[in-house]
Structure formats: C-alpha cells, structure tokens
Amino acid sequence: MIQIRQDLTPASLETKIRALFDASARKLRSIQSAWNPTQGAPVFTVEGQYVNRGWTEWTQGFQFGSDILQFDATGDAAFLESGRSQTVRLMAPHITHTGVHDHGFNNISTYGNLLRLQHEGRIEANQWERNFYELAIKCSGAVQAVRWTDIADGGGYIYSFNGPHSLFVDTIRSLRALAFSHRLGHVLMGENDQPVSLLERVIEHASATAEYAIYYDEGRDIYDVRGRTAHESIFNVNDGNFRCSNSQQGYAPFTTWTRGLAWAMVGFAEQLEFLATCSDDELEPLGGREDIESFMRRAAEATCDFYIDHAAADGIPYWDTGAPNLDKLGDWGSRPADPFNSHEPVDSSAAAIAAQGLLRLGRYLDDSRYWQAGLTVCNSLFSEPYLSSDTKHQGLILHAVYHRPNGWDHAPDDDGVPRGEACMWGDYHAREVALYLLRLIEKKPYLRFWV
C-alpha cells in the first residue's frame, strides 16, 4: 500500500522535475542521432539502447511526442522542430491505420500536442498548419471509431488489434482521439450516409470498459475484488454476449496487470475532465450527465483505490498484482519497491501512467488523498533508481516492463528478471506528468488533450 506523503506539493518537486527534463534532453538527442526510421518505431531499450519490437507500431507517437513535450517544458525550439518535422514526415500512416486501437496514443501525442501548442500561442499562428493538425485528428478519431463491435445489451466497444471479439482495457485512453475529433466538430459517416456520433462512441466504449474490464466486489465471480482490472474482455461476435476475461500481457485473466490498471485510471479521469466541458444538451440523448459521469467516476475511483492499495509503499507497482513469485518477497507492500530483486520485476511505466490518473482524479474530485498519492508516485519516479543519470543510456525512466509472459524484456542477470531498461510509453508519460505539474507550478494553462 502506498504510504501517501502529505508534505509534497508540485512546487516541492520542481527541482526534480527540472532535473528530469535536463536528463530528457540528453536522452532525446541520443535517440535522434542513432535511430534509423527504416527499422521501425523504437519500443524499449536493450542494454541502454532503444530497439524496435514488432507487434504493432504503437510507440512512434510517443517518440515524436516526447520531443514536443520537451519543447513545451523547456522552450528549446530544436525539439519543436524535430517533433513537428517527424510528425509531418512519418505519422500519416497512423492517421489511417485501420488495424489498431492505438490512435489516441500515436496521434494525440503528436498532432494533438502540436494543435494544443498552436492554440495556446506557443507556436506561431498559421491557419494552414492548424487546419492540417485538425484534419489529422478528425480523421484519426473517425478511423478509430470504425473498429466497432456491438454488444448484446446495447452499446459496443472499439475492438483491439486481436479482432472484433476483443476489448482491451488499454483503449480507454485511446478515446482521446474520438473525443478530440468530436470537439473539433467531426462526425463519422457510415453506410447510407448515416452519421455516427463520436461522442456517443466515447461514452459507449467507456461504459463497456467500466462494466466488463473493471470489478466492483459485487459477486461477478469468485475473484471479484473492487478496482481490479482484466486486460482483455472476450465477446461472442455472433450474438454480442460477453464470454470471459483474458490477459495478453498480465499473468492471468484473474490477476491485475498493473499497466492495464494504470490505463484505466488515467483514461477515466481524463474523460471525466472532458465531459465537464460538454453541454447538458450534448449528453442528454446519450444517457444524461448524471448517469454518464456516475459510471465513469465509479470506475476511476475503484481503479485508483486499488492502485493505492496494491502498489508498493513508494507508489511503484510490481508488474502484476498476482505475479507468481511475489510471495517470495515477503511483505513487499509495506516497503519501497525493489527493482533489483531476483523474483518479480517492477513496472515503472505503470507508475508513470498511474501518477497522472491519481493527480487528475484528485483535482477533479478535489480529493487530497488521490492528489497526494499522485505526488508520492512522482516523487519516487523522478528519483534514482528510476530516473536514469547514465549519459550512455537512452532511457529516461528505468525498470519498465513490456511483455513479461512473452519474455520480450531484457534480463541482465541469470535470475531472468528484467530490470534496468526503459520503454517509449514509460518515458513519454513520465515527461507528460512532469509537464502537468510544471504547468501548475508556472501557472500556465492546465494540461489537457483537447482545445
């Protein structure tokens, strides 16, 4: 359980935040100088160097988006130029990629951040450039929304790259693409010119995720623990009925993969913030503000509570709360996480994502417990042994895990436990949550994904 520190404030973390962006600049320059675009998007490090890992190209937006966040935090125009030029040159296939559920990851991290910066006046106003970013986001949200499966009791979900039967908990944060596209006034046009509301699909996908991917201690099965998440929910596509839980990257269907948990935390918290800017008239035909915000708040609170209860004392989680060798660590929850243990890896990338979920929910609810828990996670994450000070290591946040069951992560020792490496999504989200706090410190506009 996290030992929540009440003495922390964003200002008390400013020195660590600025040190993070100092280190980040060196890491990004190293990646820029060494990366070959023909080898695919960098995914994670092996012995300190970023490499590709073919599964889906879901990390390229984090690569170029990190440059854009670096500019946002520091004002270094070289990073803006790098992020902007690479987005224009290489991100177009991600806009029209019909085979993945990752549009919110790739395209809001790039086109979305650039549009936000132009809207804020941080990039010189240029109407054609603004139109370009807007069109990219409109198309991305619509393409993402086409990956749709109807379910038996009404509603539906954006299906994962596994196919129409598969709902991933991760996708709750890809809803950013649909929500932003809707905010820009876009409508998906279907067969016979039938309009499809992107906001409706945001709400229906979030509702399916809340119902099938998250547990509430209501007797759903004998493993029903409030706030636990299932990575994948399986449906019969012939009749739309839910069949079972599953896991691709966690230990088992009935354990909680902590990065999936973190995606739910930040995804629901962020959508609550977005819905607060929608009019009652927009929400009324989709179920009404009270009911929509109620199920999203319920999911956000349950997952954030579970994270607080099941991360280590310093706020860093192990990769899965049911990992088979956790018992060998004794009372691991009562002390700081140990990334150097010889039994189970921690996942710093889950912490980087979860921290933002805790902070956003705490601010939304005006609840100091979540807010201070988020600051506690950041305080740990922005320090050694997680923040990398090794100038030869391209990773920013160490001790991340990608796919433990498949054995994809580099393990430097004979015990086979991954440690000492970083990943694109962990580094990006560490920068994003650091920027979130830095903007509060500097009294700049609140960091959000839409304009």
Sequence and secondary structure as in RCSB ss.txt:
>XXXX:A:sequence
MIQIRQDLTPASLETKIRALFDASARKLRSIQSAWNPTQGAPVFTVEGQYVNRGWTEWTQGFQFGSDILQFDATG
DAAFLESGRSQTVRLMAPHITHTGVHDHGFNNISTYGNLLRLQHEGRIEANQWERNFYELAIKCSGAVQAVRWTD
IADGGGYIYSFNGPHSLFVDTIRSLRALAFSHRLGHVLMGENDQPVSLLERVIEHASATAEYAIYYDEGRDIYDV
RGRTAHESIFNVNDGNFRCSNSQQGYAPFTTWTRGLAWAMVGFAEQLEFLATCSDDELEPLGGREDIESFMRRAA
EATCDFYIDHAAADGIPYWDTGAPNLDKLGDWGSRPADPFNSHEPVDSSAAAIAAQGLLRLGRYLDDSRYWQAGL
TVCNSLFSEPYLSSDTKHQGLILHAVYHRPNGWDHAPDDDGVPRGEACMWGDYHAREVALYLLRLIEKKPYLRFW
V
>XXXX:A:secstr
     SS  TGGGHHHHHHHHHHHHHHHHHHHHH  GGG    EEETTEEE   S   SHHHHHHHHHHHHHHH 
 HHHHHHHHHHHHHH HHHHS TT S HHHHTIIIIIHHHHHHHTTSS   HHHHHHHHHHHHHHHHHHHHSEEE
 TTS EEE  TT TTEEEGGGGGTHHHHHHHHHTT  EE GGG EE HHHHHHHHHHHHHHHTB  SSSSSTT  
TT B SEEEEETTTTEEEEEE SSSS TTS BHHHHHHHHHHHHHHHHHHTTS HHHHGGGT HHHHHHHHHHHH
HHHHHHHHHHS TTS  BSBTT TTGGGG SGGGS   TT SS  B HHHHHHHHHHHHHHHHHHT HHHHHHHH
HHHHHHTSTTTB   TT   SB S  S TTTT S   STT    S  BHHHHHHHHHHHHHHHHHHTT     S 
 
